[in-house]
Amino acid sequence: MKPVIFGLSGPALTDDERAFFTEAAPVGFILFRRNVETRAQLRALTDSLRTLSGRDDVPILIDQEGGRVARMAPPEWPAFPAGPMFDALYDRAPMSAIEAARANAQAIALMLAEVGINVDCLPLLDVAQPDTTEAISTRTLGHEPQRVAAMGRAMLDGLRSGGVVGVVKHMPGHGRAIVDTHYHLPTVTADDAALAIDLAPFQALRDAPMGMTSHIVFEAWDRERPATLSPIIVHDIIRGRIGFDGLLMTDDIDMKALSGTAGEKAAGALAAGCDIVLDCWARMEEMTDIAGRIGDIAPRSVARLDRAMATLGPPSGDMAELIAKRDSLLAFA
């Protein structure tokens, strides 16, 4: 099994993808809007991925946050609010905001579980700053580490109750980036003491089953390499100071923040200490390059994967009731 999660090109597996994935045996798959059309179609796709992998619990990921980041969208699926709405409620009623975040995440999980998706790349634990790039600021849970951690915990709990594994992101923090990593490599010049604010929510949720890195240079820790490619940040900061021992995946290595070929970036991330590489765009040439440059998944990473997926339980709750509860609470924001 290769330590990589691959994307798919469309709403059904192509013959080339089926052959390649059978040979490469990736850890899992990630879905985007190009892969989702209807409930029946999406369930058939996820069933085909489980059959192909031979694993009932193969990780099938999606970025379903709410707001601007929603791969499953109306009219087929309901819209969900983004993080800032819960942050606004927290200003007035912290406990109501925490409960609204939990109900919202549980409703999202029920929607995902219905179509066979078992991992959601949520919650964001990035602490917003006044100049945070819009790519992150429109999605965060606020400027205060304590509230970010509290609502992040509620989201993880809600996802688990709905039968889905959560992924905390973007370690060790994306809030100080003032440019979008999809297009540029951010450099953060804050000193170690200031960065303690960014680490705090991740430390509070260090027992999360899965986490995701950020493609950001933190000069206080490694002046040369972004977190995803930095052994110093992965080992000393994420594993050490944060204390995270869950499954650590990269953010999408196709982002322009990283340079080099797909295979070079994948090998570099694994060498830095990441457990899993995330490659989202289903470009066969790049996927082949990655598969050819990386070995089999490490035993320690297998143990982390198994531990994360073992947190999956049967979905519980009523989606309509959870949404109604969330909306009644958000009405006070």
C-alpha positions in Angstrom: 0.0 0.0 0.0 1.4 3.4 -1.0 1.3 6.3 1.4 -0.7 8.6 -0.9 -4.3 9.7 -1.3 -5.2 10.3 -5.0 -8.0 12.3 -6.6 -10.3 11.0 -9.4 -10.9 12.7 -12.7 -14.7 12.4 -12.9 -18.0 11.0 -11.5 -16.9 7.4 -12.2 -13.6 5.5 -12.3 -12.1 5.4 -15.8 -10.5 2.1 -17.0 -7.0 3.7 -16.8 -7.7 4.8 -13.2 -9.0 1.4 -12.2 -5.9 -0.3 -13.6 -3.5 2.3 -12.0 -5.1 2.3 -8.6 -5.2 -1.5 -8.6 -1.4 -1.6 -9.2 -0.4 1.4 -7.0 -2.7 0.6 -4.1 -3.0 4.1 -2.6 -4.0 4.5 1.0 -7.2 6.3 0.0 -9.0 8.8 -2.3 -10.2 12.3 -2.2 -13.3 13.7 -4.0 -14.1 17.1 -5.4 -17.0 18.7 -7.1 -16.0 17.1 -10.5 -16.7 13.8 -8.8 -20.2 14.5 -7.4 -23.5 14.7 -9.2 -26.3 12.9 -7.4 -26.7 10.7 -4.3 -27.0 7.5 -6.3 -24.0 8.4 -8.5 -21.8 9.3 -5.5 -22.7 6.2 -3.6 -21.9 4.0 -6.6 -18.5 5.8 -6.9 -17.6 5.2 -3.3 -18.8 1.6 -3.4 -16.5 1.1 -6.4 -13.5 2.5 -4.5 -14.2 0.1 -1.6 -14.4 -2.8 -4.0 -11.3 -1.8 -5.8 -9.2 -1.4 -2.7 -10.6 -4.5 -1.0 -11.0 -2.4 2.3 -14.4 -1.5 3.7 -12.8 1.3 5.7 -10.6 2.7 2.9 -10.4 6.4 3.6 -12.5 8.4 1.2 -12.0 12.1 1.8 -13.7 15.3 0.9 -13.4 19.0 1.8 -16.9 19.7 3.1 -16.5 22.7 5.4 -19.4 24.9 4.5 -19.4 28.3 2.9 -17.0 28.6 0.0 -15.5 25.2 0.5 -18.3 22.7 -0.3 -17.8 20.0 -2.8 -21.4 18.7 -2.3 -23.6 21.7 -3.0 -27.3 22.7 -3.7 -29.6 21.7 -5.2 -28.7 18.1 -4.6 -27.4 18.8 -1.0 -28.1 21.5 1.5 -25.7 24.4 2.0 -23.8 24.8 5.3 -22.4 27.9 7.0 -18.7 28.6 7.2 -16.6 29.0 10.4 -17.1 32.8 10.8 -20.8 32.4 11.5 -20.0 30.3 14.5 -17.3 32.8 15.6 -19.9 35.6 15.4 -22.3 33.6 17.7 -19.5 32.9 20.1 -19.2 36.7 20.7 -22.7 36.6 22.2 -23.2 33.1 23.5 -20.1 30.8 23.6 -21.9 27.7 24.7 -24.5 28.1 22.0 -21.8 28.6 19.4 -20.1 25.4 20.5 -23.4 23.4 20.4 -24.2 24.9 16.9 -20.8 23.9 15.6 -21.3 20.4 16.9 -24.8 20.0 15.4 -23.6 21.4 12.1 -20.7 19.0 11.9 -22.9 16.1 12.8 -25.3 17.0 10.1 -22.5 17.3 7.5 -21.3 13.9 8.6 -24.7 12.3 8.1 -24.8 13.7 4.6 -21.4 12.3 3.9 -22.0 8.9 5.4 -25.1 8.5 3.4 -23.0 8.4 0.2 -20.1 6.4 1.6 -17.6 9.2 2.4 -15.9 8.6 5.8 -13.3 11.4 6.2 -14.0 15.1 6.2 -11.1 17.6 6.0 -12.6 19.6 8.9 -12.1 21.5 11.3 -9.8 24.4 10.6 -7.8 25.3 13.7 -6.0 28.2 12.1 -6.1 31.3 14.3 -7.0 34.3 12.2 -4.9 37.4 12.2 -5.9 40.9 10.9 -4.0 40.3 7.6 -4.8 36.6 7.1 -5.2 35.7 3.4 -8.9 35.7 2.4 -8.4 32.0 1.3 -8.3 31.2 5.0 -10.0 34.2 6.8 -13.4 33.4 5.2 -13.2 29.9 6.8 -11.7 30.3 10.3 -13.3 30.0 13.7 -11.8 33.2 15.0 -8.9 35.2 16.4 -8.8 33.6 19.9 -7.1 30.2 20.3 -9.4 29.1 23.1 -12.6 29.6 21.0 -11.0 28.0 18.0 -10.1 25.0 20.0 -13.5 24.7 21.7 -15.5 24.9 18.5 -12.9 22.7 16.7 -13.4 20.0 19.4 -17.2 20.3 19.0 -16.8 19.8 15.2 -14.6 16.7 15.7 -17.2 15.3 18.1 -20.0 16.0 15.8 -18.3 14.4 12.8 -17.6 11.3 14.9 -21.2 11.1 16.0 -22.3 11.2 12.4 -19.9 8.4 11.4 -17.1 10.4 9.8 -13.4 11.0 10.8 -12.2 14.6 11.1 -8.9 16.1 10.0 -7.5 19.1 11.9 -5.7 21.6 9.6 -3.4 23.3 8.7 -0.5 22.4 11.1 1.2 24.2 12.6 -1.1 27.1 11.7 -2.1 29.0 8.5 -3.5 32.2 10.1 -0.3 34.3 9.6 -0.1 33.6 5.8 -1.0 36.7 3.9 -0.9 35.0 0.5 -2.8 32.0 -0.8 -0.7 28.8 -0.9 -2.6 27.6 -4.0 -0.6 30.2 -5.9 2.3 31.5 -3.7 4.7 30.3 -0.9 4.0 32.4 2.3 6.8 33.2 4.7 5.9 33.9 8.3 8.4 36.0 10.2 6.8 35.9 13.6 9.1 34.7 16.4 8.7 31.6 18.5 6.8 33.3 21.3 4.2 34.8 19.0 3.7 31.4 17.2 2.6 29.9 20.5 -0.8 31.4 19.7 -1.0 29.4 16.5 0.0 26.2 18.1 -2.5 26.4 21.0 -5.6 25.0 19.3 -3.6 22.1 17.8 -2.1 21.4 21.2 -5.6 21.3 22.7 -6.8 18.8 20.0 -3.5 16.9 19.7 -5.5 13.7 20.1 -7.3 14.2 16.8 -7.2 11.1 14.6 -5.9 12.9 11.5 -4.1 16.2 10.7 -2.9 18.1 7.7 0.2 20.2 7.2 0.5 23.8 5.8 2.8 24.8 2.9 4.3 27.8 4.8 7.8 28.8 5.7 8.1 29.6 9.4 11.4 31.5 9.8 11.5 30.9 13.5 11.8 27.2 13.0 13.1 26.5 9.5 14.1 29.4 7.2 14.5 27.2 4.1 11.7 24.7 4.0 7.9 25.0 4.3 6.3 22.9 7.0 5.2 20.1 4.7 8.8 19.5 3.7 10.6 20.4 6.9 11.8 17.6 9.2 12.3 20.2 11.9 8.7 21.4 11.9 7.2 17.9 11.5 9.3 16.3 14.2 10.1 19.1 16.6 6.9 21.2 16.3 4.0 19.0 15.1 5.1 15.8 16.8 7.0 17.4 19.6 5.6 20.6 20.9 2.0 20.1 19.7 2.2 16.4 20.7 0.2 15.2 17.7 0.5 11.4 17.1 -2.3 11.0 14.7 -2.1 10.3 10.9 -0.4 13.3 9.4 -1.1 14.1 5.7 0.1 16.9 3.5 -2.0 19.6 2.1 -2.4 19.1 -1.7 1.1 18.9 -3.0 0.0 20.3 -6.3 -0.3 23.8 -4.8 2.0 26.3 -6.3 3.5 27.0 -2.8 5.7 23.9 -3.4 8.2 23.6 -6.2 9.5 20.6 -8.0 7.9 17.6 -9.7 5.0 15.8 -8.1 7.3 12.8 -7.3 10.0 15.1 -5.8 7.4 16.8 -3.6 5.9 13.6 -2.5 9.2 12.0 -1.6 10.3 15.1 0.2 7.1 15.3 2.3 7.5 11.6 3.4 11.2 12.1 4.1 10.3 15.1 6.3 8.1 12.8 8.4 4.6 13.1 6.9 2.6 9.8 6.9 0.6 10.4 3.8 0.9 12.5 0.7 -2.3 14.2 -0.7 -2.4 14.6 -4.5 -5.8 15.9 -5.6 -5.9 16.5 -9.4 -6.0 13.0 -10.9 -3.3 13.8 -13.5 -2.2 10.4 -14.5 1.4 11.5 -15.4 1.8 13.0 -12.0 0.2 10.1 -10.1 2.5 7.7 -11.9 5.5 9.9 -11.0 4.5 9.8 -7.4 3.9 6.1 -7.3 7.3 5.5 -8.8 9.1 7.7 -6.3 7.7 6.5 -3.0 7.9 3.1 -1.3 5.3 1.3 0.7 3.7 2.9 3.7 5.7 2.8 6.9 4.5 0.5 9.7 4.2 3.4 12.1 2.0 5.2 9.6 -0.2 2.0 9.1 -0.7 2.0 12.9 -1.8 5.6 12.9 -4.1 5.0 9.9 -5.7 2.0 11.6 -6.1 3.9 14.8 -7.8 6.8 13.0 -10.2 4.6 11.0 -11.0 2.6 14.1 -12.7 5.7 15.5 -15.5 5.3 12.9 -18.8 4.2 14.4 -22.3 3.9 13.0 -23.9 7.3 12.0 -26.4 8.6 14.6 -28.7 11.5 14.6 -31.4 13.1 12.5 -30.1 15.5 9.9 -33.2 17.7 9.7 -33.3 18.0 13.5 -29.6 18.9 13.7 -29.9 21.6 11.0 -33.0 23.1 12.7 -31.1 23.1 16.0 -28.1 24.8 14.4 -30.2 27.4 12.7 -32.1 28.2 15.9 -28.8 28.8 17.7 -27.3 30.9 14.9 -30.3 33.1 14.8 -28.9 34.8 18.0 -25.6 35.7 16.3 
